[in-house]
Amino acid sequence: MLTDYAFLRVHNSHIVNVNAVTRYIKGEGGYLVMSDGATVDVSRSRKELLMQRLQPSKF
């Protein structure tokens, strides 16, 4: 339902605003650093979708 907006489920416990991502730290799934300094884990299974969504805008 949120796909048309800037939100993405990156983990079973986390939905993030892609526009608020300031950094992606690599790892097995990795994690995101948000504009407010919070860190959010990324699941291994959702990492590829995240990379596709971030590619055109930030990375």
BELKA-V604513 format. One record per run of one state. SS is the DSSP state (a for helix, b for strand, c for the rest). FROM is the first residue (numbers start at 1). TO is the last residue. If there is no record, write none. Layout:
BEGIN
SS,FROM,TO / SS,FROM,TO
END
This chain:
BEGIN
c,1,6 / b,7,11 / c,12,13 / b,14,17 / a,18,20 / b,21,25 / c,26,30 / b,31,34 / c,35,38 / b,39,41 / c,42,43 / a,44,55 / c,56,59
END
